[in-house]
Amino acid sequence: MKISRREAISPVIATIIIIAVTIAISLAVAAWLMGLWSGFVGGPKITASLVKISYNSDEETISADVNFINTGTAADRISSPTAVTLRIGGKTYTCGSIAPTDATIKPTPPDNPTQLTFTFTDIDINPVGYTATIEIRLMSGNTIVLTGSVISV
């Protein structure tokens, strides 16, 4: 009977390989956990509720009052009035102004919402009684969509 003699890898090289694999797995797990952690803790967490959408026939404008609650750890903002649109009666209107002009939504307790008023001008239909959809795009990349009925002022 013939016994073959093969040599295995050196114990030093085996130890180095095991340490390298352990470090690679540890880094991958740490990166994964950090991604989960930042998703749970960091950044803005904004909810919005529509207070009212009202039409002023004398000025041909629609005003939408919206309450924002940010329970996150960072502020978010609406970059400009053009980041807000209104769809009603098959037409889309771009917001003309936001009040107050600093449209920053800071972290606040739920019982103290930030209220913003969006004004849309040159409304060429009588939208009273129609359902309107407001789309608000935030700097964080999030979009808030609210729907409500238009009332007369």
C-alpha positions in Angstrom: 0.0 0.0 0.0 1.3 3.4 -1.0 0.8 6.4 1.2 0.9 9.7 -0.5 2.4 12.6 1.3 0.8 15.9 0.6 1.6 19.1 2.4 -1.2 21.4 3.7 -0.9 25.1 3.9 1.3 26.6 6.5 -0.4 27.3 9.9 0.7 30.9 9.7 -1.0 31.4 6.3 -4.1 29.6 7.6 -4.3 32.0 10.6 -3.9 35.1 8.4 -6.7 33.9 6.1 -9.0 33.2 9.0 -8.3 36.7 10.5 -8.9 38.4 7.1 -12.2 36.6 6.6 -13.3 37.5 10.1 -12.5 41.2 9.6 -14.3 41.3 6.2 -17.4 39.7 7.8 -17.3 42.1 10.8 -17.0 45.2 8.5 -20.0 44.0 6.4 -22.1 43.4 9.5 -21.1 46.8 10.9 -22.0 48.6 7.7 -25.4 46.8 7.6 -26.2 47.7 11.2 -25.2 51.4 10.7 -27.5 51.6 7.7 -30.4 50.2 9.8 -29.6 52.4 12.7 -29.5 55.6 10.7 -32.8 54.6 9.1 -34.4 54.3 12.6 -32.9 57.4 14.3 -31.7 60.0 11.9 -33.4 62.4 9.6 -36.7 64.1 9.3 -39.9 62.1 9.8 -42.7 64.4 8.6 -46.4 63.9 8.5 -48.9 66.4 7.2 -52.6 67.1 7.5 -54.7 69.4 5.5 -56.5 72.1 7.5 -58.5 73.6 4.6 -58.4 74.5 0.9 -60.2 77.7 0.2 -61.1 79.6 -3.0 -61.2 83.4 -3.1 -63.3 84.3 -6.2 -62.4 88.0 -6.0 -58.7 87.4 -6.3 -59.0 84.1 -8.3 -56.7 82.3 -5.8 -56.7 79.1 -3.8 -55.1 78.9 -0.4 -54.2 75.6 1.2 -53.4 75.6 4.9 -51.3 72.5 5.9 -50.1 71.4 9.3 -46.7 69.6 9.4 -45.4 67.5 12.3 -41.7 66.5 12.3 -41.0 63.8 14.8 -37.5 63.1 13.4 -34.2 64.5 14.5 -33.5 66.8 11.5 -35.3 69.7 9.8 -36.6 69.5 6.3 -37.8 72.3 4.0 -39.6 73.1 0.9 -37.1 74.5 -1.5 -39.4 76.9 -3.4 -43.0 77.5 -4.1 -42.5 75.6 -7.4 -42.0 72.4 -5.4 -45.7 72.5 -4.6 -48.5 71.7 -7.1 -52.2 71.6 -7.0 -54.3 69.4 -9.3 -58.0 70.2 -9.7 -60.6 69.7 -12.4 -58.0 68.2 -14.7 -55.6 71.1 -14.4 -52.3 71.5 -12.6 -51.3 74.8 -10.9 -48.0 75.7 -9.4 -47.8 77.4 -6.0 -47.1 81.2 -6.2 -46.1 81.8 -2.6 -45.6 80.1 0.7 -46.3 81.8 4.1 -44.3 82.1 6.1 -41.6 82.4 3.5 -39.1 80.3 5.5 -40.6 76.9 4.7 -38.5 75.0 7.1 -40.2 72.2 9.0 -38.2 71.8 12.2 -38.5 68.9 14.7 -41.6 69.6 16.9 -43.7 67.8 19.4 -46.9 66.4 17.9 -49.1 69.0 19.7 -47.2 71.9 18.2 -47.4 71.6 14.4 -45.8 73.9 11.9 -48.5 75.5 9.7 -47.7 76.7 6.2 -50.1 78.4 3.7 -49.7 77.7 0.0 -51.3 80.2 -2.4 -52.1 79.3 -6.0 -52.9 82.2 -8.4 -54.7 82.6 -11.7 -57.3 80.0 -11.1 -59.4 79.9 -14.2 -62.3 77.7 -13.0 -64.7 77.9 -10.0 -63.3 75.0 -8.0 -65.7 75.1 -5.1 -66.9 71.6 -4.3 -64.1 70.0 -6.3 -61.6 67.6 -4.8 -58.1 69.0 -5.0 -54.8 67.1 -4.7 -51.7 69.0 -3.4 -48.3 67.5 -3.9 -45.4 68.8 -1.8 -41.8 67.9 -2.6 -39.4 68.3 0.3 -35.6 68.8 0.1 -35.0 65.3 1.6 -36.6 63.8 -1.5 -39.8 62.9 0.2 -43.2 63.8 -1.4 -46.4 64.5 0.6 -49.7 64.1 -1.2 -52.9 65.6 0.4 -56.4 65.5 -0.9 -59.4 67.6 0.2 -62.5 69.5 -1.0 -62.3 73.2 -2.0 -64.5 75.6 0.0 -65.4 79.2 -0.7 -64.1 82.1 1.4 
